[in-house]
Amino acid sequence: MKEEINFEDFLKVDMRVGTIIEVNDFPKARKPAYQLTIDFGGLGIKKSSAQITDLYTKDDLQNRQVTAIVNFKPRQIANFMSECLVLGIYNEEGNVVLLQASEHIKNGEQVS
C-alpha cells in the first residue's frame, strides 16, 4: 500500500471520462504502445500514449470510453506529447485492463 493521503490531496486529481476518437501505432515508443486521441467534451481533445497493445486492437479502442487523469503536466514520450494518463489495472499476466464506466457517460464528466 502507498502512503496515506488526505482528502484534499485526492481532490487535486482531475479524473474525467472521454471517448477515444483516434488510435495510431506508436513505433518510436520503447514498449509497445498506441497514441490515443481522446474527446473530453467541454475540456477539449487530449492525446495520450498507452501501453495497452496486448489486450486491445485499434478497432477495439475506437469510440471506447475511458477514464483518464487530465491535469498532469504534458509529458514527452519519444516524439509524442502525452497530455493525460489513461487509467488501467495490471492483470495477472501483466497486461493493462482499462478502467471504464459500466454505462455510457457524457464526455468530460468528472469522476467523484
C-alpha positions as CSV (number, residue, x, y, z in Angstrom):
1,M,0.0,0.0,0.0
2,K,1.2,3.5,-0.7
3,E,1.5,6.3,1.9
4,E,-1.7,7.6,3.3
5,I,-3.0,10.9,1.8
6,N,-5.7,13.3,2.9
7,F,-8.9,14.1,1.1
8,E,-7.6,17.4,-0.2
9,D,-4.8,15.6,-2.0
10,F,-7.4,13.4,-3.7
11,L,-9.4,16.4,-4.8
12,K,-6.3,17.7,-6.7
13,V,-6.6,14.7,-9.1
14,D,-8.9,15.5,-12.0
15,M,-10.3,12.2,-13.4
16,R,-12.6,12.5,-16.4
17,V,-14.4,10.3,-18.9
18,G,-13.6,10.7,-22.5
19,T,-14.1,8.8,-25.8
20,I,-11.2,7.6,-27.9
21,I,-11.6,9.2,-31.4
22,E,-8.3,8.2,-33.0
23,V,-5.8,5.4,-32.4
24,N,-2.4,5.1,-34.0
25,D,0.5,2.8,-33.7
26,F,3.5,4.3,-31.8
27,P,6.6,2.6,-33.3
28,K,9.0,5.0,-31.5
29,A,7.9,4.0,-28.0
30,R,10.3,1.8,-26.0
31,K,7.5,-0.6,-25.1
32,P,4.6,-1.4,-27.5
33,A,2.0,1.4,-27.2
34,Y,-0.7,3.3,-29.1
35,Q,-1.1,7.0,-29.5
36,L,-4.7,7.9,-28.5
37,T,-6.7,11.0,-29.2
38,I,-9.5,11.4,-26.7
39,D,-12.5,13.7,-26.7
40,F,-13.2,15.1,-23.2
41,G,-16.2,17.2,-24.3
42,G,-16.0,20.7,-22.9
43,L,-12.4,20.1,-21.8
44,G,-11.4,19.5,-25.5
45,I,-9.3,16.9,-27.2
46,K,-6.2,15.4,-25.4
47,K,-3.6,12.9,-26.5
48,S,-2.1,10.0,-24.6
49,S,0.4,7.3,-25.0
50,A,-0.9,3.9,-23.7
51,Q,0.8,0.6,-23.4
52,I,-2.3,-1.4,-24.0
53,T,-1.5,-3.3,-27.2
54,D,-1.6,-6.8,-25.6
55,L,-5.3,-6.8,-24.9
56,Y,-6.7,-4.2,-27.2
57,T,-6.6,-3.7,-31.0
58,K,-7.0,-0.3,-32.6
59,D,-10.5,-1.3,-33.7
60,D,-11.4,-2.3,-30.1
61,L,-10.3,1.1,-28.9
62,Q,-12.0,3.3,-31.5
63,N,-15.1,5.0,-29.9
64,R,-14.4,3.4,-26.5
65,Q,-14.9,5.4,-23.4
66,V,-12.0,5.6,-21.0
67,T,-11.2,7.2,-17.7
68,A,-8.1,9.4,-17.5
69,I,-6.3,11.9,-15.3
70,V,-6.4,15.2,-17.3
71,N,-4.5,17.6,-15.0
72,F,-0.9,16.1,-15.2
73,K,1.7,18.3,-16.9
74,P,2.2,17.1,-20.5
75,R,5.0,14.6,-20.8
76,Q,7.3,13.9,-23.8
77,I,7.4,10.3,-24.8
78,A,9.7,9.8,-27.7
79,N,8.4,12.2,-30.4
80,F,4.9,12.4,-28.9
81,M,3.5,14.7,-26.2
82,S,1.2,12.8,-23.8
83,E,-1.4,15.2,-22.2
84,C,-3.3,12.8,-20.0
85,L,-3.0,9.4,-18.3
86,V,-5.5,6.7,-19.2
87,L,-6.3,4.6,-16.2
88,G,-6.0,0.8,-16.1
89,I,-5.1,-2.1,-13.8
90,Y,-2.4,-4.7,-14.5
91,N,-4.0,-8.2,-14.6
92,E,-2.2,-11.4,-13.5
93,E,-0.4,-11.7,-16.9
94,G,1.0,-8.1,-16.5
95,N,-1.3,-6.6,-19.2
96,V,-3.2,-3.4,-18.7
97,V,-7.0,-3.7,-18.4
98,L,-8.7,-0.3,-19.0
99,L,-10.9,1.2,-16.3
100,Q,-14.3,2.4,-17.7
101,A,-17.8,3.2,-16.6
102,S,-20.4,0.4,-16.8
103,E,-22.7,2.8,-18.7
104,H,-22.2,5.5,-21.3
105,I,-21.2,8.8,-19.7
106,K,-21.1,12.3,-21.3
107,N,-17.6,13.1,-22.4
108,G,-15.8,15.3,-19.8
109,E,-17.8,14.2,-16.8
110,Q,-15.7,14.2,-13.7
111,V,-15.1,11.0,-11.5
112,S,-16.1,11.7,-8.0
